[in-house]
Amino acid sequence: MSSSRPSTPVVLFRAPERPWSLIVAIALAVLVLLPLAILVAVLGATSGSTAGIVLSLVAGLFILLVSCMFVIAMRQRFTVTTAGIEVASYLGTRRLPWSQIRLVRVGPATFLAPRATEIVLADGSTVRAPATSMNFALWRGEMPTAHGAGGTSPTRCTLAAIDAHRRYLAGEFGR
């Protein structure tokens, strides 16, 4: 069955699906990092010594660095649409139309993104989606065992991408 491509892509799957990870991040920032920053600033300002002020500046910069790392980690996304796959990683976003995608599979067991969804493009290059790795299973609202024994089974992320790619190849999203 063939249909024309919709004017705006329809989201078929998005990871993470659970808003609780964002709620936990905001709660951590408000309940832990903000009071810690205020405490360090007050202690440094009231100490009156140069060492206390320098220490409070260093601690404040450390808290700022941790906060920035938190924000960068929270931007990870994996979205499957009728137009293709969008992978938002730590510092960039790639939009991959179905016409450029040759294959979707479970990636190798690397240290940083074990068994993440791997997208093989028509030119032979690969794009890995860190938000789909075993490291982010809880963040996505899944059990860490969702990848099966040894992490070789595809998760919902990979299965959703494979299914959408098959549907594209069958002409369901237009070609």
Secondary structure, 3 states (H helix, E strand, C coil): CCCCCCCCCCEEEEECCCCHHHHHHHHHHHHHHHHHHHHHHHHHHHHCCHHHHHHHHHHHHHHHHHHHHHHHHHCCEEEEECCEEEEECCCCEEEEEHHHEEEEEECCCCCCCCCCEEEEECCCCEEEEHHHCHHHCCCCCCCHHHHCHHHCCCCHHHHHHHHHHHHHHCCCCCC
